[in-house]
Amino acid sequence: MSKKLQHEKTGKRDTLAKRGFQPYLGTVQTPPRQVGDVPFGPEPGSGLDMTPDPNNKGIVRHKDCGAYTVVKRIAEQEGKPHEFVCFGCKQTVRHERILQYPGNPNHFELFGDESTAGPFSLYGILILKDVEAREAEAALSEFLEGATGIEGARLHCKEVFHESSRANTAFKDFTKEEIWEIAEQLIVKTRDFMPSYKIGAAHRNTYPQFVPGSNPQQKLTAEHLYPPAFMGAVALLKEDGLSHKDFSRRFRIDAQKNKLEFWGMGRAQVQTLLNEVNLKTEPVSVDKPILFDAIDIVLYAYGHLLLDKAESQEKKILEIAKPVVAQVTWRPDDEKRPYSIGKTEGIPALYPAT
């Protein structure tokens, strides 16, 4: 039976996504790339991380702008200065020597988590190179157990920073101030492994009150905007060059199994929409790496900053982590065409910079 006849018989049609349309999720605005924003990473002149094979491609992170650039080691350049054009800021960067990297310099470990703060839906991504991720996992686990005296300690913000919830956890004998101190030190420890934090922030007040096209009408919730927020964080990854085909990635995300009605896509699990070309994700619901705690802390602190409720320790954590934030708003070209692709020009800044 043809698709046309099927539709006539059932009264149903494929979703817009299945019919080849790209539903409009929101308009992303990323901040201008600022030289000096990223304090960690290889110093220009200090050396270029490469694998031992002289024909292999490797990567370098430009300290001044934070972007990653794919470079190729050429045997004839051995012992000579190496220059390349930075993917992010387009500046020419000079390195005096090539260094051997103990793991795969083209592989990254990514950790994604979501959060809600008032009218904001947030999605954060923590990025580390493979060796640093493994070393950070061991170091943070050791730190948390030593700082808390709790075997296998984990720091989940929604549990430990609310007194009623904390009473049912292993942190019941800790004060809120003591936990913030531990959280700050965990972010400090993570900094030793050259992390990068990206946040997408979607403002629900700019979106329709109801899911576009829903019949009967369904209220748009914070969960509906996790995919747009994810899209914003991913836009920052792309600006850093991390979607380059020469990079390999393992992208683990907090599982989101709830099914919701999405405009243009029908009913779907939230986690199925947390994907991107060249950035396929792996939902994790149990035995999550401790690095999820780090991105959870940064998201929690940033959410309070958006609501003008950030305490001094939260502001300090953001100063240490230095997350880069993309804004996501609902601004289609024509409100009568909710599946159009929006423009990025002229969008006012709705989110304070950290």
C-alpha positions, 0 to 999 in steps of 0.5 A: 500500500502506498504511503498516500493510501496509508495516510488516507486510511489511518488519517495520520502522516509522518512527522516533519522530521521523517519527511525531511524537514528540520524542525525549528528548535530555537536560535542559538547565539554564541558569545564572541571569541575572546582572546585570553578566555581559556587559561589552560592548555598548551602554551604557544611555544611549549610543544605540540602533542602528537602520536609517535607515528610521524604521519599521524595527525594530532591536535593542539589547543590554542591557549588564547582562544580555547579552540582545537586544531587538527595538524599533521606532523611531517617528518621533515619538520622534526626538530623545527618550529611548527606553525599552524593557523588556529581553527577558532581565532584564525591566528598563526600559532608557533610551537617550538617542538613536537611532544609525544602524547601518551594516549590518542591526542585525537580522542575526547571524552565528553560528559553531558548533563541537564538542569533547570533553573526557574525559566531556564533549561540548561545543558552542560558538556564537560570535555577532556582529552582521553588520558586526562579523563581517565586520570581525572576520574581516579583523582576525583574519586580519591579526593571525594572519599578522602574529603567526606570519609564516605566510600564511593562518595558522589556529589549530586547537587539536587540532593546535597544542597537541599536540607530535606533531601540531604537528610536521606543521603550519606551527607546528612551530617554535613552542613551546606557550607561544608559541602560547597567547600568540597564542591569547590575543591572538586572543581579545582581538582578537575581544573588540573586536567585541562577541562572545558565547560560548555553550556546551552541555556534555553529561555522558556519565556521566549518559547510558546506556552504550548507545544506548537501543533499539539492537539489537544494543546500540551503545555511546553515544559522544561524538559521540552527545552533540553534538546534546544539547550543541548543544541546550544552547547553543541554549537560551542563544541563546533566552534572549538573544532571538536566535531571535526571528522579527524577527532574521535569522541565518546559522548556520554549523557545523563539518560532522559527516558521520558517521552514527550510530544515534540513539534515536527517530531511526534512523541519521542524520548528526550534522550533520542533528540540529544544527538548531533551529526558526528557527536552521537551520544551514549545515555548513561543511567547507572554507574555514571563516571564521577566527572558527571558530578563536576558538570552538575556542580557547574550547571547548578552554580550557573543556574543560580547565577541566572536567577541572581541567587548565586552565593559567593562559593558558587561565583567562585566555582564559576570563576574557576571553571569559566564555562562558555555559554550559548543562548537559545531563544525562540525567534522564528522568522515568521511566527506563523511558520514554527518550523522555519529556520531562525536568524542569529542576527540582532538577538539581545543578550538574555544571559549574563556572562560569567 
